[in-house]
């Protein structure tokens, strides 16, 4: 089997202070056949000359500078510049596992119907302090369902197929700063999306994050997207898949948290669809909710503490 190459797409705007701590982990996750496409969106804190010096460090690096136009246009422009079908998103302020690219390439090679794959991720502050792990839903159907609480499909963890993203017309500027959620929903209408139950991304939370700077706008855009999305979900199929997947969770890390997060997704669905009445609740799902309720309390409390720490940054 021919080894697939990957393009790592990194939009850059005024993130030079993170280059030293993050850049090496991005390169370390890549293989010799991969390329790193950096689209400099008119950064004001680093010169084109300094970027050229950065480019000379490694033959896999390709840097394109342009006038500032914003994230959505930069991403769509960068996708066109990527030479490979498989594109991994990266951000300069995050860190990555050395296994990130190889594990996602392997997954995409084994799942040709999958258009995008995400991973578990650890949230950390700028000093590297662990603020908690967010585990993913794993199965394609439950990954799609988890978009109703979209923190489990982080943008900088994704690897997607270029052809699939172009087919759905890429990122949409009207949904910024929730342009990533919009894309995942669009992809999930025609293709599978999935996750790998391993921590491959170390997401750095700081006041300069787009999610921090545009929080109120992001909440409004996200709510609009998931309200429309939630009304089109086939919940009976989700419940059936959850019963099967709960058995798989028992052989992964953070099994209890994955199950708890499924109930959080289910709860949000029911709040959006109060008219829904269960015709059948799978036995295993029902038993878990009844017998493990005392065990859910510390997990829920831990998730609340994590959210509080994130808000206080």
C-alpha positions in Angstrom: 0.0 0.0 0.0 1.3 3.4 -1.0 2.1 5.6 2.0 -0.1 8.7 2.0 1.4 12.2 2.5 -0.3 14.8 4.6 -0.4 18.6 4.5 -0.4 20.3 7.9 -2.3 23.6 7.5 -1.4 26.4 10.0 -2.9 29.8 9.7 -0.7 32.4 11.5 -1.8 35.8 12.8 0.3 37.5 15.5 1.2 34.3 17.2 5.0 34.6 17.2 5.3 34.3 21.0 4.2 30.7 20.8 6.5 29.6 18.0 9.3 28.3 20.2 7.1 26.2 22.5 4.8 24.8 19.8 6.6 24.7 16.5 8.8 21.8 17.3 6.0 19.6 18.4 4.2 20.2 15.1 7.3 19.3 13.1 8.0 16.3 15.4 4.6 14.9 14.6 5.2 15.0 10.8 7.0 12.5 8.6 9.5 13.3 5.9 6.9 13.1 3.2 4.6 15.6 4.8 4.5 19.3 4.3 3.7 22.2 6.7 1.8 25.0 5.0 1.9 28.2 7.0 -0.4 31.0 5.8 0.7 34.2 7.3 -2.4 36.4 7.5 -0.6 39.8 7.6 1.0 39.3 11.1 2.2 42.4 12.7 4.5 40.8 15.3 6.8 39.0 13.0 8.5 40.1 9.8 8.4 38.3 6.4 12.2 38.1 6.7 12.0 36.3 10.0 9.4 33.9 8.5 11.8 33.2 5.7 14.4 32.3 8.3 11.9 29.9 9.9 11.2 28.4 6.5 14.9 27.7 6.0 15.0 25.5 9.1 13.2 22.6 7.5 12.6 21.7 3.8 9.0 20.6 4.7 8.0 24.1 5.6 6.2 26.3 3.0 5.2 29.8 4.1 2.9 32.1 2.2 2.3 35.7 3.3 -0.7 37.7 2.4 -2.6 40.8 3.5 -4.8 40.3 6.6 -8.2 39.0 5.7 -9.3 37.0 8.7 -9.3 33.3 9.7 -12.0 31.9 7.4 -10.6 33.3 4.2 -7.1 32.3 5.3 -8.2 28.7 5.9 -10.0 28.4 2.6 -6.9 29.9 0.8 -4.6 27.6 2.6 -6.6 24.5 1.7 -6.1 25.4 -2.0 -2.4 25.6 -1.4 -2.1 22.2 0.2 -0.7 19.6 -2.2 -2.1 16.5 -0.4 -5.6 15.1 -0.1 -5.3 14.7 3.7 -5.0 17.9 5.6 -4.3 18.2 9.3 -5.2 21.5 11.0 -2.7 23.0 13.5 -2.5 26.2 15.5 0.7 27.8 16.6 -0.3 28.1 20.2 -1.0 24.4 20.7 1.2 21.3 21.1 0.9 17.9 19.5 1.7 14.3 20.3 4.5 12.9 18.1 2.0 10.2 17.1 -0.6 12.7 15.9 -0.1 12.5 12.1 0.7 8.8 11.9 -2.3 7.7 13.9 -4.7 9.9 12.0 -3.2 8.9 8.6 -3.6 5.2 9.6 -7.2 5.8 10.6 -8.2 7.6 7.4 -6.5 4.9 5.3 -8.6 2.3 7.1 -11.8 4.3 6.9 -12.2 5.6 3.3 -15.8 6.8 4.0 -14.6 9.1 6.8 -14.1 12.7 5.8 -12.7 14.0 9.1 -11.2 12.5 12.3 -10.6 14.2 15.6 -8.9 13.1 18.8 -9.1 13.3 22.6 -7.3 16.4 23.8 -5.8 17.9 27.0 -6.5 21.6 27.9 -3.6 23.4 29.4 -2.7 27.0 30.3 0.3 28.9 29.0 2.5 27.4 31.7 1.6 23.9 30.7 -0.7 23.2 33.7 -3.2 20.5 32.9 -6.8 21.8 33.1 -8.4 18.5 32.1 -8.9 15.9 29.4 -11.8 16.0 27.0 -12.5 12.5 25.7 -14.3 12.0 22.4 -17.3 9.9 21.3 -15.3 7.5 19.0 -18.0 6.0 16.8 -19.0 8.0 13.7 -22.7 8.2 14.6 -22.0 9.3 18.2 -19.3 11.7 17.0 -21.9 13.4 14.8 -24.3 13.4 17.8 -21.7 15.0 20.0 -21.7 18.1 17.7 -24.7 19.1 19.8 -22.1 19.9 22.5 -19.2 20.8 20.1 -16.3 21.0 22.6 -15.5 17.3 21.8 -14.5 18.0 18.2 -11.7 20.6 18.5 -10.7 22.4 15.4 -6.9 22.0 15.8 -7.2 18.3 16.3 -8.8 17.5 13.0 -7.5 15.8 9.9 -9.9 16.0 6.9 -10.0 15.1 3.3 -9.5 18.1 1.0 -11.9 16.8 -1.6 -14.7 16.4 0.9 -14.2 19.9 2.3 -14.2 21.4 -1.1 -17.4 19.5 -2.0 -19.2 21.2 0.9 -17.7 24.6 -0.1 -15.3 24.9 2.7 -15.5 27.2 5.7 -18.4 29.7 5.7 -17.6 33.2 6.8 -21.2 33.9 7.9 -20.7 31.4 10.8 -17.4 32.8 12.1 -16.3 32.3 14.9 -18.1 29.0 14.8 -17.0 28.3 11.2 -15.5 24.9 12.3 -18.7 23.6 13.8 -20.5 24.7 10.6 -18.0 22.7 8.5 -18.3 19.5 10.7 -22.1 19.7 10.4 -21.9 20.1 6.6 -19.4 17.2 6.3 -21.5 14.9 8.5 -24.5 15.3 6.2 -22.7 13.5 3.4 -19.8 11.6 5.0 -18.8 10.0 8.3 -16.8 11.9 10.9 -15.1 10.1 13.7 -12.6 10.3 16.5 -9.5 8.5 17.9 -9.6 7.8 21.7 -6.1 9.1 22.3 -4.8 12.4 23.5 -3.1 13.8 20.3 -3.7 17.5 21.0 -2.6 19.7 23.9 -4.8 22.8 23.5 -3.4 25.9 25.1 -6.1 28.2 26.6 -5.2 31.8 26.9 -6.8 35.2 26.6 -5.7 35.6 23.0 -7.7 32.6 21.8 -10.4 33.4 19.2 -12.8 31.5 21.5 -12.0 33.9 24.4 -12.0 37.1 22.4 -15.3 36.4 20.6 -17.1 34.4 23.2 -20.5 36.1 23.0 -20.5 36.0 19.2 -19.4 32.4 19.2 -22.1 31.4 21.7 -24.8 33.0 19.5 -23.5 31.4 16.3 -23.1 28.0 17.9 -26.6 28.0 19.5 -28.1 28.9 16.1 -26.2 26.0 14.4 -26.9 23.3 17.0 -30.6 24.3 17.3 -31.1 23.6 13.6 -28.8 20.5 13.8 -30.5 19.0 16.8 -34.0 19.0 15.2 -32.7 16.7 12.4 -31.2 13.9 14.6 -32.6 10.4 14.6 -32.5 9.7 18.3 -33.6 6.1 18.1 -30.6 5.3 16.0 -28.4 7.2 18.4 -29.6 5.2 21.4 -29.1 1.9 19.6 -25.5 3.0 18.7 -24.8 4.1 22.3 -25.6 0.7 23.7 -23.1 -0.9 21.3 -20.5 1.8 21.9 -20.7 1.7 25.7 -19.1 -1.8 25.5 -16.3 -0.3 23.4 -15.8 2.5 26.0 -15.0 0.0 28.7 -11.8 -0.9 26.8 -10.7 2.8 26.4 -9.3 5.4 28.7 -11.8 7.8 30.5 -14.6 5.3 29.9 -16.8 6.7 32.6 -16.4 10.3 31.3 -17.2 9.2 27.8 -20.5 7.7 29.0 -21.3 10.8 31.1 -20.7 13.0 28.2 -23.1 11.0 26.1 -25.8 11.7 28.7 -24.9 15.4 28.5 -25.4 15.3 24.8 -28.7 13.4 25.2 -29.8 15.9 27.8 -29.2 18.8 25.5 -31.1 17.0 22.7 -34.1 16.5 25.0 -34.1 20.1 26.1 -34.2 21.1 22.4 -36.9 18.5 21.6 -39.2 18.5 24.7 -41.9 16.8 22.7 -39.8 13.7 22.3 -40.9 10.6 24.3 -38.8 7.5 24.5 -40.4 4.5 22.9 -37.4 2.3 23.9 -34.4 3.0 26.1 -31.8 0.3 25.6 -31.3 -1.9 28.6 -27.6 -1.2 29.0 -28.1 2.6 28.8 -30.9 2.4 31.4 -28.9 0.2 33.8 -25.9 2.5 33.5 -28.0 5.5 34.4 -29.6 3.8 37.4 -26.7 1.8 38.9 -23.8 4.2 38.2 -25.5 7.4 39.3 -23.3 7.8 42.5 -20.3 7.3 40.3 -21.4 10.0 38.0 -21.3 12.7 40.6 -17.5 13.1 40.9 -17.2 13.0 37.1 -19.8 15.7 36.7 -18.2 17.8 39.5 -14.7 17.4 37.8 -16.1 18.6 34.5 -17.7 21.6 36.2 -14.4 22.5 37.9 -12.6 22.2 34.5 -15.1 24.6 33.0 -14.7 27.1 35.9 -10.9 27.1 35.5 -11.2 27.7 31.8 -13.5 30.7 32.4 -11.2 32.2 35.0 -8.2 32.3 32.6 
